[in-house]
Amino acid sequence: QVQLVESGGRLVQAGASLRLSCAASGRTISTAAMGWFRQAPGKEREFVAAISFGSHMSYYADSVKGRFTISRDNAKNTVYLQMNSLKPEDTAVYYCAADYGKLAEELVGSPPDYWGQGTQVTVSS
């Protein structure tokens, strides 16, 4: 069983940058596909980004492509989401997720097995 704890969310102005972290414990994430998802008020949770266990492949939602970058440090058992040029529509609770049985690209359409509690990101206009 892996536990995931997100951090780094806060209130920022439009155009700002923010880096979210996801620290894993209980199990190594070095063999897991990792992803970030988000849920805005009144909306369903949506895919944001995913990265393969070896960091060779990454995938992004069209809405964040070119602005967000997912990365991982398996030695630190941590995944990151660098968010640049933030927009008010990026406001959401951001969740880290892990799956040991799926490829990274499969996280786009299939919910991962393990989830963190989420961190709130609010972007003011």
C-alpha positions as CSV (number, residue, x, y, z in Angstrom):
1,Q,0.0,0.0,0.0
2,V,1.3,3.4,-0.9
3,Q,0.4,6.6,0.8
4,L,0.5,9.9,-1.2
5,V,0.6,13.4,0.3
6,E,0.4,16.4,-1.9
7,S,1.7,19.8,-1.0
8,G,2.4,23.2,-2.5
9,G,-1.0,24.4,-3.3
10,R,-1.9,28.0,-2.4
11,L,-3.5,31.2,-3.7
12,V,-1.7,32.9,-6.5
13,Q,-2.4,35.5,-9.1
14,A,-3.0,34.8,-12.8
15,G,0.3,34.4,-14.6
16,A,2.1,33.1,-11.6
17,S,4.0,29.8,-11.3
18,L,3.6,27.1,-8.7
19,R,5.2,23.7,-8.0
20,L,3.2,20.9,-6.5
21,S,4.9,18.0,-4.8
22,C,3.6,14.5,-4.1
23,A,5.5,12.5,-1.5
24,A,5.0,8.8,-1.4
25,S,5.5,6.5,1.5
26,G,4.9,2.8,2.3
27,R,6.0,1.6,-1.1
28,T,8.4,2.7,-3.8
29,I,6.9,4.6,-6.7
30,S,9.8,3.6,-9.0
31,T,7.6,0.9,-10.7
32,A,4.4,3.0,-10.8
33,A,2.9,5.2,-13.4
34,M,2.2,8.5,-11.7
35,G,-0.4,11.1,-12.5
36,W,-1.9,14.4,-11.5
37,F,-5.6,15.0,-11.6
38,R,-7.8,18.0,-10.6
39,Q,-11.3,18.7,-9.6
40,A,-12.8,22.2,-9.8
41,P,-16.0,23.2,-7.8
42,G,-19.1,21.7,-9.4
43,K,-17.1,19.7,-12.0
44,E,-15.9,16.1,-12.3
45,R,-12.3,15.2,-11.6
46,E,-10.2,15.4,-14.7
47,F,-6.8,14.2,-15.9
48,V,-4.0,16.7,-15.9
49,A,-0.7,14.9,-16.5
50,A,1.0,11.5,-16.2
51,I,4.5,10.2,-16.3
52,S,5.9,6.7,-16.9
53,F,7.9,5.0,-14.2
54,G,11.2,5.6,-16.0
55,S,10.3,9.2,-16.9
56,H,10.6,8.3,-20.5
57,M,7.1,9.3,-21.4
58,S,4.7,12.0,-20.2
59,Y,1.2,12.9,-21.2
60,Y,-0.8,16.1,-20.7
61,A,-4.4,17.3,-21.0
62,D,-4.7,19.8,-23.9
63,S,-5.7,22.5,-21.4
64,V,-2.3,22.4,-19.7
65,K,0.0,21.4,-22.5
66,G,2.9,23.8,-22.8
67,R,2.3,25.3,-19.3
68,F,2.5,22.3,-16.9
69,T,5.4,19.9,-16.6
70,I,5.2,16.6,-14.6
71,S,8.5,15.1,-13.3
72,R,9.5,12.5,-10.8
73,D,12.5,11.7,-8.5
74,N,12.3,8.0,-7.8
75,A,15.2,8.3,-5.3
76,K,13.1,10.7,-3.3
77,N,9.8,8.8,-3.9
78,T,8.4,12.1,-5.1
79,V,6.5,13.4,-8.1
80,Y,6.2,17.1,-9.0
81,L,3.9,19.2,-11.1
82,Q,5.4,22.5,-12.3
83,M,2.6,24.9,-13.3
84,N,3.5,28.0,-15.2
85,S,1.3,30.8,-16.6
86,L,-1.5,29.9,-14.3
87,K,-5.1,30.9,-15.2
88,P,-8.2,31.3,-13.1
89,E,-9.6,28.2,-14.8
90,D,-6.8,26.2,-13.3
91,T,-8.4,26.7,-9.9
92,A,-9.1,23.2,-8.4
93,V,-8.1,20.7,-5.9
94,Y,-5.1,18.8,-7.3
95,Y,-4.7,15.1,-6.6
96,C,-1.6,12.9,-7.0
97,A,-2.3,9.3,-8.1
98,A,-0.3,6.1,-8.6
99,D,-0.9,2.9,-10.4
100,Y,1.3,-0.2,-10.4
101,G,-0.5,-2.1,-13.1
102,K,-1.1,0.5,-15.8
103,L,1.0,2.4,-18.3
104,A,1.2,6.1,-18.0
105,E,-1.0,6.7,-21.0
106,E,-3.7,4.5,-19.6
107,L,-4.2,6.9,-16.6
108,V,-5.8,9.3,-19.1
109,G,-9.0,7.2,-19.3
110,S,-8.7,4.8,-16.4
111,P,-8.6,5.9,-12.8
112,P,-5.5,5.0,-10.9
113,D,-5.6,2.7,-7.9
114,Y,-4.0,5.0,-5.3
115,W,-4.9,8.7,-4.6
116,G,-3.7,11.4,-2.3
117,Q,-6.0,13.7,-0.3
118,G,-5.4,16.7,-2.6
119,T,-4.0,20.2,-2.4
120,Q,-6.0,23.4,-3.2
121,V,-4.8,25.7,-5.9
122,T,-6.6,29.0,-6.4
123,V,-5.7,31.4,-9.1
124,S,-7.1,34.9,-8.9
125,S,-7.7,37.1,-11.9
